[in-house]
């Protein structure tokens, strides 16, 4: 006779971006009648407007569905490299994973990364080829690529069309037959892994929990290991499309826990929840502390919104544990926060969420990476903000982070991709042929070179067919300098960037030219200069608007016209001294634009 745990399966869907994860989740939900036809819509698990607009999954989304006598706890995961941390968190709450591959694209960069993550987590992997109904589908090639990647048999691979619902029943049977039910732990005490959190303005912090030991009941007292805080449990339940309250969630189950806690700082994703009534002695392993790789300043346009921005970042961090922030100030932009992100898309998404969900008007500075600086006195400093750069005379050496970049592309675009990577100071490592027409290229590239426009240019060169994944592998000594931008003789710290010495002149000229396009003309001329230390290396000038003061002088003495022009000149000089140049948001965004434009 089967016990309760034998009827539970916890699994996630992993894949490269746009390979059909959300569509497959839709079909699984539809097939089990979890929602009726009137409630069904595309990307049903993507509950953020941003996800729907962009057509990508940003957050992991758990849902419990019933199939025959079984309870299947599904977690849909993001596919973009900037949200790989979401994938690793989801894997920790599961025993199995569906590895989805687009039949028209084959194995891509994130397919490889996610597969390795699942293998390292000890999950049972079920390979699935999607979009078999497409005209350009190459099922045999995709099968061979999967076999090379996983070492599985061809019979283990399921072929489906998530869009049309073909092969969905085979997936359910594989989930039940191949993925193990949750283990029954012998460890005493209740333990639940907090794999995600959301903040509700009415109910406070809602924790998504996978229970590994014991039973979590309404009315008990929750205790968190990270800070020893205790809170009464007001509600527990299952994660359907809507939250469904019940008396308890038990060992092996996935659900939610609501406590009487509205202090966002007391809950940490990856923490272990236990009960005062059934106390566990040791926490679960949790997650590795994620380290941000890209840093940017975020400032409110209205200084009065500073406190609102701080509270909003705290609430957002509950739902996005990869976000880091600390107070910062800028002479140009006032008070704000220095924020750390996993990548440029992560930065973009966070800013959009702050503006949409919390009604904030924000301005962000150009992203930077961590630099390790060794000074002449042998001290080491780490900086992520150009304004923190020590005096050049104090610096012995500067190290920048290096990534291992993995690019998978049709072989037709090797030349263009090679040139792009070399232009970004990349070092070629190797090329592997996945098939006769598809290659995997490996480069070592400074991280700072890929955070601006690398991905967009890669897609342009490959006509959208290339995929990109990377990991930080260390740091390397480089010839780097701080490049300052001066407007009307004043350094605008928020526009400063760290550049390679060999590219300093070109980048300085490009920045001056871009910023010139964004600042409106005034009644006085505005010089825009790029400087390294005290040396000006590039300049653009926004010419003054000139009023024709001699328009009413019809003929007559030329000295009269000269007097009027001289008077105008003196007035302009005075205005230049007291005039205040307003720098628009677009000027800061100009730093991010491709030099190819």
KACOR-V774882 format. One line per field, one symbol per residue. psi: psi as a letter, one per 20 degrees, with the letter a starting at -180 (. if undefined). burial: I if it has 9 or more other C-alpha atoms within 8 Angstrom, else O. A space follows every 50 residues. Layout:
BEGIN
psi->???
burial->???
END
This chain:
BEGIN
psi->pprghijpporrpqrqpjikghgggghggghjkhqrhhhqrqlhiniqhh gggikqphqqoqqpqpocjqooopopqriqhikhhhghgghijrirpoop pphihaprghggghghggghikqppoppprkiiqhjpnggghghggghgh krqhiippprohgijpjhhhgghhgghhpqrqqoqipqqppppnirqqpp ihibpopppophpbppqpiroqpphhjjqqqpohqraqnagqpoqrhrpr piqpaqpprlpjohiipppirppaphimpqhqrrhbqqoppqipqqppqp hohijghhgghghghhhginiipqqqqqqphhibpbqoqprirhhggggg ghhhhghjlqoqpqrpqrrppppprhjjqpqpqjphiiprphiipgqppq qpqopoppqqihjggggggghhhkkqppgrppogahjpqoppqoqphiii ifjggghghggjkihqqpqrqpiarqpqnqqpoqpppkippnhiiqqprq ghjggghggggggghhhhpqqajqqopoqpqocippiqqqpoqqpopnij hinobaphhggggghggggggggghhhiqopporhhhhhhhiqqii.
burial->OOOOIOIIIIIIIIIIIOIIIIIIIIIIIIOIOIIOOOOIOOIIIIOOOO IIOOOIIOIIIIIIIIIOOIIIIIIIIIIIIIIIIIIIIIIOIIIIIIII IIIIIIIIIIIIIIIOIIIOOOIIIIIIIIIIOOOOIIIOIIIOIIIOOO OOOOOOIIIIIIIOIOIIOOIIOIIIOOIIIIOIOOOOIIIIIIIIIIIO OOIIIIIIIIIIIIIIIIOIIIIIIOOOOOIIIIIIIIIIOOIOOIIIII IIIIIIIIIIOOOIOOIIIIIIIIIIOOIIOOIIOIOOOOOIIIIIIIII IOOOIIOOIIOIIIIIIIIOIIIIIOOIIIOOIIIIIIIIIIIIOIIOIO IOIIIOOOOIOIIIIIIIIIIIIIIOOOOOOOIIIIOOOOOOOOIOIIII IIIIIIIIIIOOIIOIIOOIIIOIIIIOOOOOIIOOIIIIIIIIIIIIII IIIIOOIIIOIIOOIIIIIIOIOOOOOIOIIIIIIIIOOOOIIIIIIIII OOOIIOIIIIIIIIIIOIIOIIIIIIIIIIIIOOOIIIIIIIIIIOOOOO OOOOOOOOOOIOOIIOOIOOOIIOIIOOOOOOOOOOIIIIIIIOOOO
END
